[in-house]
Structures are given as structure tokens and as C-alpha cells.
């Protein structure tokens, strides 16, 4: 599904860590990765973390989200978005998504606001940015924080601005299947110096620099290792090339699948520059086969796929009676195709041919 790209500098930088002995969270690469990635996003501060989920939890902790609060999240997202809210003791409140972009629907957000709402987490799903202006307008109207979940969207742009620079804070994942990876890892980015300092403090057990081992409050061990950051620094040197490759793969899929009836192809709104983290399609009824039959046929042809995330309201911890109809439909018919940057043009073409061959009678 997603083979990572690991260039020659990865080996060089990791060996540098090993030979220097700095293999934990101290060493030159953590601060360097934080500076390079936050600058790439267009904000001054980055706080590297152990993974994307801890980045979300840390960001919510910085904002003081607590039991009794509510945070609005899209119903169609990876479960970590809601879990991070739950870790704070607050309640994730689910909003529906837009049927065209598949991202958070601002009008659904507005309907879910209550006196207990404190924040909104828009998710830039599968590499496509949310329509942020109306979300930010709702947030300003109700005095709410906005925390971008940009785990899947490194480098995506909304009206010319990179994701990560649009909300109050933003969170990224560097898991092995992300556009750039550190194996595991994450980052909080922000333009607010006070929040950045607070995040760095909480990330390291809420430990003061002096006196030693003095912890005035409960913190977390959410640190990134120097080895992980070294991989990240090597990846940052390639990020422009990787983003170009993602766009090339998406264009090859679009050209190869456009003539197949019954498929809705990955969206890109006219205000968006998607990075197509996953190249995603909808298997519509007019395709003549249900999604799981399509997956099985592709598996037989040696092609791995993934379904869309199960919508949160269909999972036991987050079940709700709210009719989140768009998320339910997308979750039932959405399919992610192989999307790693090392994919060749011929591999993309073979996926397209295999998918075309599976179209059923209609």
C-alpha cells in the first residue's frame, strides 16, 4: 500500500547518531528537524513528539482541554483524532463531512456547537485540505480553538497557504506510511511562542530545567528520539521531490481511471492543492460490484488496498444516534489504492487495468 522512500542521507544521519552515542531524545537532530519542518509549514515553532496521536493530545493539553469540555471532530477520520480528545477527559462530538471533499462540513460543525464546546479539529483527510475559512469563521464566532489534524497532509495547501499554518496549532504524523516518515513520530506546530514552550515542557514530564527532577505538575513522556529526528532531517531534504512524485502518481491514476464508469475519483477543490497521501476512489453502485468484492479481486491480482476509515459513529466507543449520512456512505464505498512514492508508472497502470477488469454487469 505505501512503501516509504528512504534516501541515502537516512543511513548517513542515523549512523552519525549511533557513532556519536546520542540515540535518545538529546542530540542535534531533534531541534534541527523541529526548525526545518515548522519553517516548511510556515510557522516559527515545532515540537517533535513520539507519534501523531501524542501530538494531538499534547496540543489539546496546551489549550487546557479538560473533563466537561467538548471538541468537535469529523466522523470520517482515523480513530486517533477522537481518542486524543478522550485522553483529556473531554468529549469528542462528531460532525459530518462534505460529500465532495470528504473533509469536515462547516455547517455540520455549526449544528454541533453547545455551551461546552471548546475546540474544533478539522482533519485534512487523505491529503486534501479542509475548507478552512468557514471553519475558522465559526470558531471566531463562538470563541473556539482550531487544532488542525494534518497527519496525512504534509505540504498540502489551502488557498496558497500550507496546512499547519491555518489553525491555532496543528499536528502531524510521521508514521511509516506518511509522505515523510521517521518510523514513528509526530509534531505540533504553532505560531504562538507561549504554547510552543508549554508543549515542550509537558512533553518532557513537565520537568523544570532547575532544580533537577522537579515536576510542578503532571506531564508526559512524548519525546522523539534523535535517531527518529535524523531520519526526518534526511526526509526533509527530499520533501519537494516527494510531493512532486505524489502529484505525478495522482495524475497517472486520474488518467488511467477517468474512463471507467462507476468510480468517483479523488477530489481536488479549486481552492486546494492536495498531496494525495492516498489515492482514493469511491466504488459507486454503477460500478457493478461492491467494494469488498473489488478488494478481493485486486488482492487476487497481487494488489493491496485499504478501505476508508470506519466512521467514528460506527465504532463502539463513539456510537451516536446522529445521522452522519455522508460519513457513513463514504465509509462504505471508499477505497484507497497503492500510493507510495516509489510506485512506478507501470505499477499504477497495472492497478488501473485490474480495476477496470473488475467492473461488473450493470
C-alpha positions in Angstrom: 0.0 0.0 0.0 2.6 2.5 0.9 6.3 1.8 0.7 8.4 4.6 2.4 11.1 6.5 0.5 14.4 6.3 2.4 17.2 8.1 0.6 20.9 7.8 1.1 21.1 10.6 3.7 19.0 8.5 6.1 21.8 6.0 6.5 24.4 8.7 6.9 22.4 10.7 9.6 21.4 7.6 11.6 24.9 6.3 11.6 26.0 9.7 12.9 23.6 9.3 15.8 24.9 5.8 16.6 28.6 6.8 16.3 28.0 9.9 18.5 26.1 8.0 21.1 23.2 10.4 21.0 20.4 8.0 20.3 17.6 9.1 22.7 15.9 12.5 22.8 19.0 14.6 23.1 21.2 15.4 20.2 21.4 17.8 17.3 18.8 16.3 15.0 15.6 16.9 17.1 16.0 20.7 17.2 17.0 20.7 13.6 14.0 18.7 12.5 11.6 20.9 14.5 13.1 24.0 12.9 13.1 22.7 9.3 9.6 21.2 9.5 7.9 24.2 11.2 9.6 26.5 8.6 8.3 24.3 5.8 4.7 24.7 7.3 5.2 28.5 7.5 5.2 28.8 11.3 8.1 29.5 13.7 7.7 26.8 16.2 7.7 23.0 16.1 7.6 20.5 19.0 8.6 17.0 17.9 6.7 14.1 19.6 6.7 10.3 19.7 3.8 10.0 17.3 0.9 11.9 15.7 -1.6 10.8 18.4 0.6 12.2 21.2 1.0 15.4 19.2 -2.8 15.8 19.2 -3.0 15.0 22.9 -0.2 17.5 23.7 -1.9 20.2 21.6 -5.2 19.8 23.5 -3.3 19.8 26.8 -1.6 23.1 25.9 -5.1 24.6 25.3 -6.3 23.3 28.7 -9.0 21.0 27.3 -10.4 19.1 30.2 -13.2 16.9 31.5 -16.6 18.5 30.8 -15.4 20.2 27.6 -16.5 19.2 24.1 -14.3 19.1 21.0 -15.8 18.7 17.5 -14.2 16.2 15.2 -15.2 14.8 11.8 -17.0 11.5 11.8 -14.7 10.3 9.0 -11.1 10.2 10.3 -8.7 7.8 11.9 -9.7 6.9 15.4 -6.7 8.7 16.9 -8.4 12.1 16.4 -11.2 11.2 18.7 -9.0 9.2 21.1 -6.8 12.2 21.7 -9.8 14.2 22.8 -10.9 11.3 25.1 -7.4 11.2 26.7 -8.0 14.7 28.1 -11.3 13.7 29.7 -13.2 15.8 27.2 -16.0 14.5 24.9 -15.4 14.2 21.1 -18.6 15.4 19.3 -18.9 14.1 15.8 -19.8 16.3 12.8 -20.4 15.1 9.3 -18.2 15.6 6.3 -18.6 17.3 2.9 -19.7 14.9 0.1 -17.3 16.4 -2.4 -14.1 17.0 -0.5 -14.7 14.3 2.2 -13.5 16.7 4.9 -15.2 18.4 7.8 -18.5 20.1 6.8 -18.6 23.6 8.4 -22.4 23.6 8.6 -22.4 20.3 10.4 -19.9 21.8 12.8 -22.1 24.7 13.5 -25.0 22.5 14.4 -23.0 20.6 16.9 -21.8 23.6 18.9 -23.0 23.7 22.5 -22.0 25.9 25.5 -19.4 23.2 26.4 -17.7 23.3 23.0 -14.0 24.5 23.3 -12.3 23.4 20.1 -12.6 22.1 16.6 -10.3 19.6 15.0 -10.5 19.7 11.2 -8.8 16.7 9.5 -7.1 17.2 6.2 -8.2 13.8 5.0 -6.2 11.6 2.7 -4.0 14.6 1.8 -6.8 17.1 0.8 -7.1 20.2 3.0 -10.4 21.2 4.7 -12.3 24.3 3.6 -10.8 26.3 6.5 -12.2 29.8 6.0 -15.8 28.9 7.1 -14.5 26.6 9.9 -12.3 29.5 11.2 -15.3 31.8 10.9 -17.4 29.5 13.0 -14.6 29.2 15.5 -14.2 33.0 15.8 -17.9 33.5 16.2 -18.0 31.1 19.1 -14.6 31.7 20.6 -13.2 28.2 19.9 -9.7 26.9 19.3 -8.9 25.2 16.0 -6.3 22.4 16.0 -5.5 21.1 12.5 -5.1 17.3 12.3 -2.6 17.3 9.3 -1.3 13.8 9.9 -2.0 12.8 6.3 -1.3 16.1 4.5 2.3 17.2 4.7 2.7 20.1 2.3 -1.0 20.4 1.2 -2.2 23.9 0.6 -5.4 25.8 1.2 -5.8 29.0 -0.9 -2.0 29.1 -1.2 -1.1 28.5 2.4 0.3 25.3 3.7 -1.7 23.2 6.2 -0.2 23.6 9.6 -0.3 27.4 9.4 -4.1 27.8 9.3 -5.3 27.0 12.9 -4.1 27.8 16.4 -2.0 24.7 16.5 -1.5 21.8 14.0 -0.4 18.2 14.4 1.4 15.9 12.1 2.3 12.2 12.0 5.5 10.7 10.7 4.4 7.1 10.8 6.0 4.8 8.2 3.2 5.3 5.6 3.3 9.1 5.7 4.7 11.3 3.0 7.8 11.9 5.1 8.4 9.4 7.9 10.5 8.9 11.0 9.2 5.4 11.5 7.0 6.6 14.3 6.9 10.2 15.3 4.8 13.4 15.2 5.0 17.1 15.7 3.0 20.1 17.0 3.5 23.3 15.1 2.3 26.8 16.0 3.0 30.5 15.7 2.4 31.0 19.4 5.7 31.0 21.4 3.9 30.6 24.7 2.1 27.5 23.5 5.3 26.1 22.0 7.1 26.5 25.3 4.2 24.9 27.1 4.1 21.9 24.7 7.9 21.3 25.1 7.5 21.5 28.9 4.6 19.0 29.0 6.3 16.7 26.5 9.2 16.1 28.8 7.4 15.0 32.1 6.7 18.7 33.0 10.2 18.9 34.3 11.9 22.2 35.2 15.4 22.8 34.0 16.3 23.7 37.6 16.2 22.3 40.2 16.9 18.9 38.7 14.0 16.4 38.7 11.4 18.9 39.9 7.9 18.4 38.3 5.4 21.0 39.3 2.6 19.2 37.5 1.8 16.0 35.6 3.4 15.8 32.2 4.0 13.2 29.6 6.9 11.3 28.0 6.1 12.2 24.4 9.7 12.8 23.2 11.0 12.0 19.8 14.4 10.3 19.6 17.5 11.7 18.0 17.5 8.8 15.6 13.9 9.4 14.5 14.7 13.1 14.0 17.8 12.2 12.0 15.6 10.2 9.6 13.2 13.2 9.5 16.0 15.6 8.6 17.0 13.4 5.7 13.4 13.2 4.6 13.1 17.0 4.7 15.9 17.3 2.1 13.7 15.2 -0.3 10.2 16.6 0.5 9.9 18.8 -2.6 10.7 15.8 -4.8 8.3 13.5 -2.8 5.4 16.0 -3.2 6.0 16.2 -6.9 6.0 12.4 -7.1 2.7 12.3 -5.2 1.1 14.6 -7.7 2.5 12.6 -10.6 1.1 9.4 -9.2 -2.3 11.0 -8.7 -2.3 12.3 -12.3 -1.5 8.8 -13.6 -4.3 7.4 -11.6 -6.7 10.1 -12.8 -5.8 9.5 -16.4 -6.0 5.7 -16.0 -9.3 5.6 -14.2 -11.2 8.5 -15.7 -12.9 6.4 -18.4 -14.1 3.7 -16.0 -17.8 4.1 -15.2 -18.9 3.8 -11.6 -15.8 5.3 -10.0 -15.7 8.7 -8.2 -12.0 9.8 -8.2 -10.1 11.6 -5.5 -11.2 15.2 -5.2 -9.3 18.4 -5.5 -11.3 21.5 -4.9 -10.3 24.7 -6.9 -9.1 26.3 -3.7 -7.0 23.3 -2.7 -3.6 21.8 -3.6 -3.9 18.2 -2.4 -0.9 16.0 -1.8 -2.9 12.8 -2.4 -1.4 10.9 0.6 -3.7 8.1 -0.5 -5.1 7.9 -4.0 -8.7 7.2 -3.1 -11.8 6.3 -5.1 -15.4 5.6 -4.4 -16.9 2.4 -5.7 -20.3 3.6 -6.7 -23.3 1.2 -7.3 -23.0 1.8 -11.0 -19.6 0.0 -10.9 -21.5 -3.2 -10.6 -19.5 -4.7 -7.7 -19.4 -3.8 -4.1 -16.2 -2.5 -2.6 -15.2 -5.7 -0.7 -15.6 -7.8 -3.9 -13.4 -5.3 -5.7 -10.8 -5.5 -2.9 -10.8 -9.3 -3.2 -10.4 -9.2 -6.9 -7.4 -6.8 -6.6 -5.9 -8.9 -3.9 -6.1 -11.9 -6.3 -4.2 -9.8 -8.8 -1.5 -9.1 -6.2 -2.7 -5.6 -5.4 -3.2 -4.5 -1.8 -5.8 -1.9 -0.9 -7.4 -0.4 2.2 -11.0 0.6 2.8 -11.8 4.1 4.1 -11.7 4.5 7.8 -14.7 3.1 9.6 -16.7 6.2 10.6 -16.3 7.0 14.3 -20.0 6.8 15.0 -19.9 3.2 13.8 -17.3 2.2 16.4 -18.3 1.1 19.9 -16.6 3.8 21.8 -18.1 6.6 19.8 -21.5 5.4 18.7 -24.1 8.1 18.3 -27.7 8.2 17.1 -26.9 11.3 15.0 -27.5 10.6 11.3 -24.0 11.3 9.9 -25.1 10.1 6.5 -22.2 11.4 4.3 -19.6 9.8 6.5 -21.5 6.5 6.6 -21.8 6.4 2.8 -18.1 7.3 2.2 -17.0 4.8 4.8 -19.0 2.1 3.0 -17.7 2.7 -0.6 -14.3 4.4 -0.2 -11.2 2.5 -1.4 -7.5 3.6 -1.0 -5.2 2.3 -3.8 -1.5 1.7 -3.6 0.0 5.2 -3.1 3.7 5.0 -2.0 6.1 7.4 -3.7 8.3 4.6 -5.1 5.4 3.4 -7.3 6.3 3.3 -11.0 4.1 4.4 -13.8 3.7 0.8 -15.0 2.6 -0.2 -11.5 -0.1 2.5 -11.5 -1.2 1.4 -14.9 -1.5 -2.2 -13.8 -3.7 -1.2 -10.9 -5.9 0.8 -13.3 -6.2 -2.2 -15.7 -7.0 -4.6 -12.9 -9.7 -2.3 -11.5 -11.2 -1.8 -15.0 -11.4 -5.6 -15.4 -13.4 -6.0 -12.2 -16.3 -3.8 -13.3 -19.4 -5.9 -13.0 -22.6 -6.0 -15.1 -24.9 -3.1 -14.5 
